[in-house]
Amino acid sequence: MNEETNYRQEAARIFRHFREGNPNEEELAKLQSWYNYRVGIDNGYDGMPESLDQMDRYMAKMLRKSRVKPVYKSPWLYAAASVLLVGMLYFVWPMLLRQEISVTVGAGEKKSVRLPDGSMVVLNAGSILQYPKNFTNNRTANLNGEGYFIVGKSISSPFIVKTPLQEIAVLGTEFNVKAFPADSVERISLVTGRVLVKANTDSFHLRPGQQEIYTQGKARISFIKPGASTAWKDGFFDFFHKPAEEVLQELSRWYGFELVHAEAIPNKELVGRMPKTLKLTTVLFMLRDAGIHFRMEGDKRMIIL
């Protein structure tokens, strides 16, 4: 039994499983491996399919080639196998294209992620980033949390970041997005390049050094201190006239404690810069000095008084 026959039999088995229920990740990987194998023995193919039409063109070409090859076993067997494989790819390939990757960052952590197009994202504690395994017609990622994006240039395919409330479109740039669902504000800060921000029915461009602040359905633009919005990825908290509630939410995500009665946090702004390596007890003393009244239950719950 040759390698081609092995691949066909395994593909047929996986397809039967698809008809009966949901495929698992191992089976999807085997299917993609089979496709890569077909590409490897077809020198006329120049890339992975990005749509059903492209896949159909390749499969039709493969079948045309198979018709002119000598057949030493039952032609019905090869015809059935070919139809089975075409049908399998037709129904399953969209699932491969739509496979979504989800990255979650725990308390006290940050993670670097390389996206399918080579762009980089650094994620802050408590963040969730979702994106497709393969970018096709567009490059779109969904962010709940905070991320610093370094986006590779592509004139034909803008890069889009979707937050719970807004959408950012870029061609190639560096920017920071802070959009935690628990916060009452979203912040988009541009480091280099240019971005287009869409919020409700409004849209506007940001320039380097500008920050868009979106809260209560309204957006405003201000200039920020260089490095203030990106200090977190370099290991610092930088509270540049931030509301006390936003500061405490940020601390709770990093140190992993629950914030109780957040509505009682005083309406004041805090200013300061400190390393993220500080112990929680030291940070708590600093908060009390700043006029924040609370009590702790262990190191997992902060109750605002």
Phi, psi and omega in degrees: 000121184276175185295322180300316180296320177301314180299316182296317181295318179294320178297320179297319179298315181296320181298319177301322179293323178299322181290338183264337183184196183276140177284154174264173185297324181296320180290321176299320179296321179295320178297315179294325176297319177299316180297318178299323178297315179299318178299321183295329181265359177248096185293345182275358182264137190240020177169168178285146180290142177248003179202166177295322179300315180296320178296317180299320180298318180294315182295322178298319178295320180297319181291323177299319178295322184292335182288334184266000179274147177299142179245122183254347176242184185304124178298332178296326180296314181291322179296316180296319180296319181295314179298319179300316182291320177298314180297320180299311181294324181298317182277329189262333184301320176303327179293322178295318181293328185271358180308129184248139177256135179238127180245123179243136182248127182278178179298141177071018182234165164216152183226146173255135183231132173261125182275167184303333181269003181096351177295154182244146175225132171255125185253138179273168180304142177079010184263154174229125177241131178235137180202156181288153179296328179228124172286136179244259184285337177215169180244103185233135176228146178250130183236125166245100184138214182232133180213144175255119187254133170241101191260129176289146184285139173203103184297325184277346185221094179299152176262130184238129174248124178253129175251177178302333186238344188221176178219132181242127179244131182220162174253331179174113187187180173235129182205161180243135178237128176237111186210071177274131179304329182286341181277154178269006184216145170245142181231132175237121184240129182260129179263306177221160176083216184207140178228152174252124181251132176244124179223116187056237180264359182265152173213145183200160179261147173252148174250159179306134181092355179261151176230131174264130180244120184243119180208143179052040176077008181231148180242143172221154183243136178219165174267145183236160177296133180306129177086352183295319184281343183247007181300328183301323182285346177261008174095023181227150163270132177229102182262092183263088182054050178265144175302144182302324180297317180294323178297314182293324176297319180295317179294321181295324179291323182284315184270353173077031176251156180272137180260119183249138182061048180298336180294343180271000179295131182299147180278082181215160178258146178245145179230131178168167178218131181208151180288149179284355179277354179298144175289152181301321181300322178294318180295322180296320176299319181294322178294319178296320178297333180275001176092018177266122183258127184198169169225150182255141169252098189065218176243021184243349180221127173248118181256117180284132182258000000 
